[in-house]
Amino acid sequence: VQLQASGGGSVQAGGSLRLSCAASKRTVRNNAMGWFRQAPGKGREFVATISYTGGSTDYSDSVKGRFTISRDNARDTVYLQMHSLQPEDTAVYSCAASYGPYGSRDYTRFNYWGQGTLVTVSS
């Protein structure tokens, strides 16, 4: 499966962006999906994950209440709606498909990765 992330860009603090992650070559409707991010000079950080049906979601404490993960299995696409963005949200955001149907905070449980999209938030 190939994952293509898009929707990144530059916004001011308090702004919003919606990231998309489209799967191709193979459906991911039976796989949990996740978003992770990596800020400059830092390690990979879990952001959000969603189960294969979309019925279960989980968020990192740093984004809970501001970000929403969702999916459209008919389009094989996962979204990350981000509101109230802050400079500390600046990072490359990558989407990933899990081995199994249920989400996880552990990036090692994800075997397919997109190329990442850059989000820059200025103060």
N, CA, C and O atoms as a GROMACS GRO file, in nm:
protein
  492
    1VAL      N    1   0.084  -0.117   0.000
    1VAL     CA    2   0.000   0.000   0.000
    1VAL      C    3   0.089   0.124   0.000
    1VAL      O    4   0.197   0.124   0.060
    2GLN      N    5   0.044   0.228  -0.068
    2GLN     CA    6   0.115   0.356  -0.065
    2GLN      C    7   0.026   0.458   0.002
    2GLN      O    8  -0.095   0.462  -0.021
    3LEU      N    9   0.086   0.541   0.085
    3LEU     CA   10   0.014   0.645   0.157
    3LEU      C   11   0.067   0.781   0.115
    3LEU      O   12   0.188   0.805   0.114
    4GLN      N   13  -0.023   0.868   0.079
    4GLN     CA   14   0.014   1.003   0.036
    4GLN      C   15  -0.049   1.104   0.128
    4GLN      O   16  -0.171   1.122   0.130
    5ALA      N   17   0.034   1.172   0.205
    5ALA     CA   18  -0.016   1.276   0.296
    5ALA      C   19  -0.012   1.411   0.227
    5ALA      O   20   0.078   1.439   0.148
    6SER      N   21  -0.109   1.492   0.259
    6SER     CA   22  -0.115   1.627   0.203
    6SER      C   23  -0.188   1.718   0.300
    6SER      O   24  -0.247   1.674   0.398
    7GLY      N   25  -0.182   1.848   0.270
    7GLY     CA   26  -0.256   1.945   0.349
    7GLY      C   27  -0.173   2.027   0.444
    7GLY      O   28  -0.225   2.118   0.510
    8GLY      N   29  -0.044   1.999   0.452
    8GLY     CA   30   0.041   2.078   0.538
    8GLY      C   31   0.060   2.219   0.484
    8GLY      O   32   0.022   2.249   0.371
    9GLY      N   33   0.117   2.304   0.566
    9GLY     CA   34   0.141   2.440   0.524
    9GLY      C   35   0.184   2.526   0.641
    9GLY      O   36   0.217   2.475   0.748
   10SER      N   37   0.182   2.655   0.619
   10SER     CA   38   0.221   2.751   0.722
   10SER      C   39   0.100   2.828   0.769
   10SER      O   40   0.023   2.882   0.689
   11VAL      N   41   0.082   2.832   0.900
   11VAL     CA   42  -0.030   2.907   0.958
   11VAL      C   43   0.019   2.983   1.080
   11VAL      O   44   0.126   2.955   1.134
   12GLN      N   45  -0.059   3.079   1.120
   12GLN     CA   46  -0.028   3.151   1.244
   12GLN      C   47  -0.090   3.077   1.361
   12GLN      O   48  -0.185   3.000   1.346
   13ALA      N   49  -0.036   3.104   1.478
   13ALA     CA   50  -0.089   3.042   1.600
   13ALA      C   51  -0.239   3.070   1.611
   13ALA      O   52  -0.285   3.181   1.586
   14GLY      N   53  -0.312   2.967   1.649
   14GLY     CA   54  -0.456   2.978   1.657
   14GLY      C   55  -0.529   2.934   1.532
   14GLY      O   56  -0.651   2.922   1.531
   15GLY      N   57  -0.453   2.910   1.426
   15GLY     CA   58  -0.512   2.872   1.300
   15GLY      C   59  -0.546   2.723   1.292
   15GLY      O   60  -0.526   2.648   1.387
   16SER      N   61  -0.597   2.684   1.177
   16SER     CA   62  -0.640   2.546   1.155
   16SER      C   63  -0.586   2.493   1.023
   16SER      O   64  -0.560   2.568   0.929
   17LEU      N   65  -0.569   2.364   1.020
   17LEU     CA   66  -0.533   2.293   0.898
   17LEU      C   67  -0.599   2.156   0.900
   17LEU      O   68  -0.628   2.102   1.006
   18ARG      N   69  -0.623   2.101   0.782
   18ARG     CA   70  -0.670   1.964   0.774
   18ARG      C   71  -0.575   1.884   0.688
   18ARG      O   72  -0.552   1.916   0.571
   19LEU      N   73  -0.519   1.782   0.745
   19LEU     CA   74  -0.431   1.692   0.673
   19LEU      C   75  -0.512   1.574   0.619
   19LEU      O   76  -0.608   1.529   0.681
   20SER      N   77  -0.470   1.527   0.504
   20SER     CA   78  -0.533   1.409   0.443
   20SER      C   79  -0.426   1.305   0.416
   20SER      O   80  -0.309   1.337   0.393
   21CYS      N   81  -0.467   1.181   0.419
   21CYS     CA   82  -0.377   1.070   0.390
   21CYS      C   83  -0.455   0.971   0.304
   21CYS      O   84  -0.546   0.903   0.351
   22ALA      N   85  -0.418   0.964   0.177
   22ALA     CA   86  -0.487   0.878   0.083
   22ALA      C   87  -0.406   0.753   0.057
   22ALA      O   88  -0.285   0.758   0.032
   23ALA      N   89  -0.474   0.639   0.063
   23ALA     CA   90  -0.408   0.511   0.036
   23ALA      C   91  -0.433   0.468  -0.108
   23ALA      O   92  -0.540   0.491  -0.164
   24SER      N   93  -0.332   0.406  -0.165
   24SER     CA   94  -0.346   0.354  -0.301
   24SER      C   95  -0.278   0.218  -0.310
   24SER      O   96  -0.203   0.178  -0.221
   25LYS      N   97  -0.306   0.149  -0.417
   25LYS     CA   98  -0.252   0.016  -0.448
   25LYS      C   99  -0.316  -0.095  -0.365
   25LYS      O  100  -0.323  -0.210  -0.409
   26ARG      N  101  -0.361  -0.061  -0.245
   26ARG     CA  102  -0.432  -0.159  -0.163
   26ARG      C  103  -0.518  -0.085  -0.063
   26ARG      O  104  -0.479   0.020  -0.012
   27THR      N  105  -0.635  -0.140  -0.036
   27THR     CA  106  -0.723  -0.075   0.060
   27THR      C  107  -0.667  -0.084   0.202
   27THR      O  108  -0.597  -0.179   0.236
   28VAL      N  109  -0.699   0.016   0.282
   28VAL     CA  110  -0.661   0.014   0.424
   28VAL      C  111  -0.784   0.012   0.512
   28VAL      O  112  -0.775   0.040   0.631
   29ARG      N  113  -0.900  -0.020   0.453
   29ARG     CA  114  -1.023  -0.015   0.531
   29ARG      C  115  -1.026  -0.119   0.642
   29ARG      O  116  -1.110  -0.109   0.732
   30ASN      N  117  -0.939  -0.217   0.639
   30ASN     CA  118  -0.932  -0.316   0.746
   30ASN      C  119  -0.818  -0.291   0.843
   30ASN      O  120  -0.789  -0.374   0.929
   31ASN      N  121  -0.753  -0.176   0.828
   31ASN     CA  122  -0.637  -0.143   0.909
   31ASN      C  123  -0.661  -0.019   0.993
   31ASN      O  124  -0.725   0.077   0.949
   32ALA      N  125  -0.609  -0.024   1.113
   32ALA     CA  126  -0.606   0.099   1.191
   32ALA      C  127  -0.507   0.195   1.126
   32ALA      O  128  -0.414   0.153   1.057
   33MET      N  129  -0.529   0.323   1.148
   33MET     CA  130  -0.443   0.426   1.092
   33MET      C  131  -0.395   0.517   1.203
   33MET      O  132  -0.458   0.528   1.308
   34GLY      N  133  -0.284   0.582   1.178
   34GLY     CA  134  -0.231   0.673   1.278
   34GLY      C  135  -0.162   0.792   1.216
   34GLY      O  136  -0.118   0.788   1.101
   35TRP      N  137  -0.152   0.897   1.294
   35TRP     CA  138  -0.073   1.013   1.259
   35TRP      C  139   0.037   1.028   1.363
   35TRP      O  140   0.013   1.019   1.484
   36PHE      N  141   0.156   1.050   1.315
   36PHE     CA  142   0.270   1.076   1.400
   36PHE      C  143   0.338   1.203   1.350
   36PHE      O  144   0.318   1.244   1.236
   37ARG      N  145   0.418   1.264   1.434
   37ARG     CA  146   0.489   1.384   1.391
   37ARG      C  147   0.630   1.384   1.444
   37ARG      O  148   0.662   1.318   1.543
   38GLN      N  149   0.714   1.458   1.375
   38GLN     CA  150   0.853   1.471   1.417
   38GLN      C  151   0.895   1.616   1.400
   38GLN      O  152   0.902   1.668   1.289
   39ALA      N  153   0.923   1.679   1.512
   39ALA     CA  154   0.968   1.818   1.511
   39ALA      C  155   1.119   1.820   1.487
   39ALA      O  156   1.187   1.720   1.511
   40PRO      N  157   1.171   1.932   1.440
   40PRO     CA  158   1.315   1.943   1.415
   40PRO      C  159   1.397   1.910   1.539
   40PRO      O  160   1.376   1.968   1.645
   41GLY      N  161   1.489   1.816   1.525
   41GLY     CA  162   1.576   1.780   1.636
   41GLY      C  163   1.514   1.691   1.741
   41GLY      O  164   1.574   1.665   1.845
   42LYS      N  165   1.390   1.644   1.714
   42LYS     CA  166   1.323   1.560   1.813
   42LYS      C  167   1.286   1.425   1.751
   42LYS      O  168   1.295   1.406   1.630
   43GLY      N  169   1.245   1.334   1.837
   43GLY     CA  170   1.205   1.203   1.790
   43GLY      C  171   1.062   1.199   1.743
   43GLY      O  172   0.988   1.298   1.752
   44ARG      N  173   1.023   1.085   1.691
   44ARG     CA  174   0.887   1.067   1.642
   44ARG      C  175   0.790   1.066   1.759
   44ARG      O  176   0.815   1.005   1.863
   45GLU      N  177   0.678   1.135   1.741
   45GLU     CA  178   0.579   1.150   1.848
   45GLU      C  179   0.442   1.105   1.798
   45GLU      O  180   0.399   1.143   1.689
   46PHE      N  181   0.375   1.025   1.878
   46PHE     CA  182   0.238   0.986   1.848
   46PHE      C  183   0.146   1.106   1.855
   46PHE      O  184   0.157   1.190   1.944
   47VAL      N  185   0.053   1.114   1.759
   47VAL     CA  186  -0.045   1.222   1.758
   47VAL      C  187  -0.186   1.167   1.778
   47VAL      O  188  -0.256   1.205   1.872
   48ALA      N  189  -0.227   1.078   1.689
   48ALA     CA  190  -0.363   1.025   1.695
   48ALA      C  191  -0.370   0.893   1.620
   48ALA      O  192  -0.289   0.864   1.532
   49THR      N  193  -0.469   0.812   1.658
   49THR     CA  194  -0.490   0.686   1.590
   49THR      C  195  -0.639   0.656   1.584
   49THR      O  196  -0.716   0.703   1.668
   50ILE      N  197  -0.678   0.576   1.485
   50ILE     CA  198  -0.819   0.544   1.465
   50ILE      C  199  -0.831   0.399   1.423
   50ILE      O  200  -0.750   0.348   1.346
   51SER      N  201  -0.934   0.333   1.474
   51SER     CA  202  -0.956   0.193   1.442
   51SER      C  203  -1.007   0.178   1.299
   51SER      O  204  -1.040   0.277   1.234
   52TYR      N  205  -1.015   0.055   1.252
   52TYR     CA  206  -1.051   0.033   1.113
   52TYR      C  207  -1.192   0.078   1.078
   52TYR      O  208  -1.219   0.112   0.963
   53THR      N  209  -1.281   0.077   1.175
   53THR     CA  210  -1.418   0.124   1.149
   53THR      C  211  -1.433   0.273   1.176
   53THR      O  212  -1.531   0.335   1.135
   54GLY      N  213  -1.336   0.328   1.245
   54GLY     CA  214  -1.349   0.467   1.287
   54GLY      C  215  -1.421   0.482   1.419
   54GLY      O  216  -1.441   0.593   1.468
   55GLY      N  217  -1.460   0.370   1.478
   55GLY     CA  218  -1.537   0.376   1.601
   55GLY      C  219  -1.456   0.404   1.725
   55GLY      O  220  -1.512   0.437   1.830
   56SER      N  221  -1.325   0.390   1.715
   56SER     CA  222  -1.238   0.412   1.830
   56SER      C  223  -1.122   0.502   1.790
   56SER      O  224  -1.057   0.479   1.688
   57THR      N  225  -1.099   0.603   1.871
   57THR     CA  226  -0.988   0.695   1.845
   57THR      C  227  -0.910   0.718   1.974
   57THR      O  228  -0.960   0.696   2.084
   58ASP      N  229  -0.787   0.763   1.957
   58ASP     CA  230  -0.702   0.794   2.071
   58ASP      C  231  -0.611   0.909   2.030
   58ASP      O  232  -0.569   0.919   1.915
   59TYR      N  233  -0.581   0.995   2.127
   59TYR     CA  234  -0.501   1.114   2.100
   59TYR      C  235  -0.392   1.129   2.206
   59TYR      O  236  -0.408   1.084   2.319
   60SER      N  237  -0.285   1.192   2.168
   60SER     CA  238  -0.186   1.230   2.266
   60SER      C  239  -0.244   1.342   2.352
   60SER      O  240  -0.331   1.416   2.307
   61ASP      N  241  -0.196   1.354   2.472
   61ASP     CA  242  -0.246   1.458   2.561
   61ASP      C  243  -0.221   1.597   2.504
   61ASP      O  244  -0.299   1.689   2.529
   62SER      N  245  -0.115   1.612   2.427
   62SER     CA  246  -0.079   1.744   2.376
   62SER      C  247  -0.175   1.794   2.268
   62SER      O  248  -0.179   1.914   2.242
   63VAL      N  249  -0.250   1.705   2.205
   63VAL     CA  250  -0.340   1.748   2.098
   63VAL      C  251  -0.487   1.721   2.129
   63VAL      O  252  -0.575   1.765   2.056
   64LYS      N  253  -0.513   1.650   2.236
   64LYS     CA  254  -0.651   1.614   2.270
   64LYS      C  255  -0.735   1.740   2.287
   64LYS      O  256  -0.695   1.834   2.356
   65GLY      N  257  -0.850   1.740   2.224
   65GLY     CA  258  -0.938   1.855   2.231
   65GLY      C  259  -0.914   1.957   2.122
   65GLY      O  260  -0.996   2.046   2.101
   66ARG      N  261  -0.802   1.946   2.052
   66ARG     CA  262  -0.771   2.039   1.943
   66ARG      C  263  -0.769   1.969   1.807
   66ARG      O  264  -0.804   2.029   1.706
   67PHE      N  265  -0.727   1.843   1.805
   67PHE     CA  266  -0.717   1.767   1.681
   67PHE      C  267  -0.825   1.660   1.677
   67PHE      O  268  -0.865   1.607   1.781
   68THR      N  269  -0.871   1.628   1.557
   68THR     CA  270  -0.967   1.520   1.537
   68THR      C  271  -0.924   1.433   1.422
   68THR      O  272  -0.900   1.481   1.311
   69ILE      N  273  -0.914   1.303   1.448
   69ILE     CA  274  -0.882   1.208   1.342
   69ILE      C  275  -1.011   1.144   1.294
   69ILE      O  276  -1.099   1.113   1.374
   70SER      N  277  -1.022   1.125   1.164
   70SER     CA  278  -1.140   1.061   1.107
   70SER      C  279  -1.098   0.986   0.982
   70SER      O  280  -0.985   1.001   0.934
   71ARG      N  281  -1.190   0.906   0.930
   71ARG     CA  282  -1.157   0.831   0.810
   71ARG      C  283  -1.280   0.813   0.723
   71ARG      O  284  -1.393   0.812   0.772
   72ASP      N  285  -1.256   0.800   0.594
   72ASP     CA  286  -1.360   0.771   0.496
   72ASP      C  287  -1.315   0.645   0.424
   72ASP      O  288  -1.234   0.651   0.331
   73ASN      N  289  -1.367   0.532   0.465
   73ASN     CA  290  -1.320   0.406   0.409
   73ASN      C  291  -1.361   0.388   0.262
   73ASN      O  292  -1.296   0.314   0.188
   74ALA      N  293  -1.465   0.455   0.221
   74ALA     CA  294  -1.504   0.449   0.081
   74ALA      C  295  -1.399   0.515  -0.008
   74ALA      O  296  -1.382   0.480  -0.125
   75ARG      N  297  -1.329   0.611   0.049
   75ARG     CA  298  -1.223   0.681  -0.023
   75ARG      C  299  -1.082   0.636   0.018
   75ARG      O  300  -0.983   0.685  -0.034
   76ASP      N  301  -1.075   0.542   0.113
   76ASP     CA  302  -0.945   0.497   0.163
   76ASP      C  303  -0.860   0.617   0.207
   76ASP      O  304  -0.742   0.627   0.174
   77THR      N  305  -0.921   0.705   0.279
   77THR     CA  306  -0.855   0.830   0.319
   77THR      C  307  -0.878   0.855   0.468
   77THR      O  308  -0.986   0.833   0.521
   78VAL      N  309  -0.772   0.901   0.533
   78VAL     CA  310  -0.777   0.939   0.674
   78VAL      C  311  -0.746   1.087   0.684
   78VAL      O  312  -0.665   1.140   0.608
   79TYR      N  313  -0.810   1.152   0.779
   79TYR     CA  314  -0.793   1.296   0.795
   79TYR      C  315  -0.746   1.328   0.936
   79TYR      O  316  -0.768   1.253   1.031
   80LEU      N  317  -0.680   1.442   0.946
   80LEU     CA  318  -0.646   1.496   1.077
   80LEU      C  319  -0.682   1.644   1.074
   80LEU      O  320  -0.612   1.725   1.014
   81GLN      N  321  -0.792   1.677   1.139
   81GLN     CA  322  -0.835   1.816   1.149
   81GLN      C  323  -0.766   1.876   1.270
   81GLN      O  324  -0.775   1.824   1.381
   82MET      N  325  -0.696   1.987   1.248
   82MET     CA  326  -0.618   2.050   1.354
   82MET      C  327  -0.667   2.192   1.376
   82MET      O  328  -0.669   2.273   1.284
   83HIS      N  329  -0.705   2.220   1.498
   83HIS     CA  330  -0.749   2.354   1.536
   83HIS      C  331  -0.657   2.409   1.645
   83HIS      O  332  -0.581   2.336   1.708
   84SER      N  333  -0.666   2.538   1.666
   84SER     CA  334  -0.590   2.604   1.772
   84SER      C  335  -0.442   2.565   1.766
   84SER      O  336  -0.381   2.531   1.868
   85LEU      N  337  -0.387   2.571   1.648
   85LEU     CA  338  -0.248   2.531   1.631
   85LEU      C  339  -0.155   2.626   1.705
   85LEU      O  340  -0.178   2.747   1.713
   86GLN      N  341  -0.049   2.566   1.759
   86GLN     CA  342   0.050   2.640   1.836
   86GLN      C  343   0.188   2.616   1.776
   86GLN      O  344   0.208   2.516   1.707
   87PRO      N  345   0.284   2.704   1.801
   87PRO     CA  346   0.419   2.685   1.746
   87PRO      C  347   0.478   2.548   1.780
   87PRO      O  348   0.554   2.492   1.700
   88GLU      N  349   0.444   2.494   1.894
   88GLU     CA  350   0.497   2.362   1.932
   88GLU      C  351   0.437   2.247   1.850
   88GLU      O  352   0.482   2.133   1.861
   89ASP      N  353   0.337   2.278   1.768
   89ASP     CA  354   0.282   2.178   1.676
   89ASP      C  355   0.361   2.170   1.547
   89ASP      O  356   0.336   2.083   1.464
   90THR      N  357   0.457   2.259   1.529
   90THR     CA  358   0.539   2.259   1.409
   90THR      C  359   0.616   2.127   1.399
   90THR      O  360   0.690   2.090   1.490
   91ALA      N  361   0.598   2.058   1.287
   91ALA     CA  362   0.660   1.927   1.269
   91ALA      C  363   0.626   1.874   1.130
   91ALA      O  364   0.541   1.930   1.059
   92VAL      N  365   0.693   1.767   1.093
   92VAL     CA  366   0.653   1.689   0.977
   92VAL      C  367   0.554   1.584   1.027
   92VAL      O  368   0.585   1.505   1.116
   93TYR      N  369   0.436   1.585   0.969
   93TYR     CA  370   0.330   1.493   1.008
   93TYR      C  371   0.324   1.378   0.908
   93TYR      O  372   0.318   1.399   0.787
   94SER      N  373   0.326   1.257   0.960
   94SER     CA  374   0.322   1.139   0.874
   94SER      C  375   0.205   1.050   0.913
   94SER      O  376   0.172   1.035   1.030
   95CYS      N  377   0.142   0.994   0.812
   95CYS     CA  378   0.036   0.898   0.838
   95CYS      C  379   0.091   0.757   0.822
   95CYS      O  380   0.191   0.735   0.753
   96ALA      N  381   0.024   0.663   0.887
   96ALA     CA  382   0.072   0.526   0.884
   96ALA      C  383  -0.045   0.430   0.895
   96ALA      O  384  -0.147   0.461   0.957
   97ALA      N  385  -0.029   0.313   0.835
   97ALA     CA  386  -0.128   0.206   0.843
   97ALA      C  387  -0.073   0.094   0.930
   97ALA      O  388   0.042   0.052   0.916
   98SER      N  389  -0.159   0.047   1.019
   98SER     CA  390  -0.116  -0.055   1.115
   98SER      C  391  -0.127  -0.196   1.057
   98SER      O  392  -0.196  -0.220   0.958
   99TYR      N  393  -0.059  -0.288   1.122
   99TYR     CA  394  -0.075  -0.430   1.088
   99TYR      C  395  -0.219  -0.474   1.112
   99TYR      O  396  -0.274  -0.550   1.031
  100GLY      N  397  -0.279  -0.430   1.219
  100GLY     CA  398  -0.409  -0.480   1.260
  100GLY      C  399  -0.519  -0.377   1.255
  100GLY      O  400  -0.498  -0.264   1.209
  101PRO      N  401  -0.636  -0.415   1.302
  101PRO     CA  402  -0.753  -0.327   1.290
  101PRO      C  403  -0.769  -0.221   1.400
  101PRO      O  404  -0.850  -0.130   1.388
  102TYR      N  405  -0.691  -0.236   1.507
  102TYR     CA  406  -0.710  -0.146   1.620
  102TYR      C  407  -0.590  -0.054   1.636
  102TYR      O  408  -0.476  -0.094   1.615
  103GLY      N  409  -0.620   0.069   1.675
  103GLY     CA  410  -0.516   0.169   1.682
  103GLY      C  411  -0.416   0.145   1.792
  103GLY      O  412  -0.438   0.065   1.882
  104SER      N  413  -0.305   0.215   1.784
  104SER     CA  414  -0.200   0.204   1.883
  104SER      C  415  -0.120   0.332   1.887
  104SER      O  416  -0.114   0.408   1.789
  105ARG      N  417  -0.058   0.356   2.001
  105ARG     CA  418   0.034   0.470   2.015
  105ARG      C  419   0.176   0.430   1.977
  105ARG      O  420   0.265   0.515   1.969
  106ASP      N  421   0.197   0.303   1.956
  106ASP     CA  422   0.330   0.249   1.931
  106ASP      C  423   0.358   0.248   1.781
  106ASP      O  424   0.293   0.175   1.705
  107TYR      N  425   0.454   0.327   1.738
  107TYR     CA  426   0.480   0.339   1.594
  107TYR      C  427   0.530   0.207   1.536
  107TYR      O  428   0.518   0.187   1.415
  108THR      N  429   0.584   0.119   1.616
  108THR     CA  430   0.634  -0.008   1.562
  108THR      C  431   0.520  -0.100   1.518
  108THR      O  432   0.544  -0.200   1.450
  109ARG      N  433   0.399  -0.068   1.556
  109ARG     CA  434   0.284  -0.149   1.514
  109ARG      C  435   0.228  -0.103   1.380
  109ARG      O  436   0.128  -0.156   1.332
  110PHE      N  437   0.294  -0.005   1.319
  110PHE     CA  438   0.252   0.047   1.189
  110PHE      C  439   0.355   0.007   1.084
  110PHE      O  440   0.474   0.033   1.100
  111ASN      N  441   0.307  -0.056   0.977
  111ASN     CA  442   0.404  -0.108   0.880
  111ASN      C  443   0.408  -0.033   0.748
  111ASN      O  444   0.498  -0.056   0.668
  112TYR      N  445   0.312   0.055   0.725
  112TYR     CA  446   0.314   0.135   0.603
  112TYR      C  447   0.314   0.282   0.642
  112TYR      O  448   0.236   0.325   0.728
  113TRP      N  449   0.403   0.359   0.580
  113TRP     CA  450   0.419   0.500   0.615
  113TRP      C  451   0.412   0.587   0.491
  113TRP      O  452   0.463   0.551   0.385
  114GLY      N  453   0.350   0.702   0.507
  114GLY     CA  454   0.352   0.803   0.403
  114GLY      C  455   0.478   0.887   0.414
  114GLY      O  456   0.558   0.868   0.506
  115GLN      N  457   0.495   0.979   0.322
  115GLN     CA  458   0.619   1.056   0.315
  115GLN      C  459   0.621   1.175   0.408
  115GLN      O  460   0.728   1.233   0.429
  116GLY      N  461   0.509   1.213   0.465
  116GLY     CA  462   0.506   1.326   0.557
  116GLY      C  463   0.472   1.457   0.490
  116GLY      O  464   0.503   1.479   0.372
  117THR      N  465   0.408   1.541   0.566
  117THR     CA  466   0.375   1.676   0.519
  117THR      C  467   0.411   1.774   0.630
  117THR      O  468   0.383   1.749   0.748
  118LEU      N  469   0.471   1.885   0.593
  118LEU     CA  470   0.524   1.981   0.690
  118LEU      C  471   0.417   2.079   0.736
  118LEU      O  472   0.347   2.139   0.654
  119VAL      N  473   0.405   2.093   0.865
  119VAL     CA  474   0.317   2.192   0.926
  119VAL      C  475   0.405   2.290   1.002
  119VAL      O  476   0.483   2.250   1.089
  120THR      N  477   0.393   2.418   0.970
  120THR     CA  478   0.470   2.522   1.037
  120THR      C  479   0.374   2.622   1.098
  120THR      O  480   0.290   2.680   1.028
  121VAL      N  481   0.386   2.641   1.228
  121VAL     CA  482   0.298   2.734   1.299
  121VAL      C  483   0.383   2.847   1.356
  121VAL      O  484   0.476   2.823   1.433
  122SER      N  485   0.352   2.967   1.317
  122SER     CA  486   0.428   3.083   1.363
  122SER      C  487   0.352   3.157   1.473
  122SER      O  488   0.229   3.157   1.476
  123SER      N  489   0.427   3.218   1.561
  123SER     CA  490   0.364   3.288   1.673
  123SER      C  491   0.332   3.432   1.638
  123SER      O  492   0.278   3.506   1.721
   0.00000   0.00000   0.00000
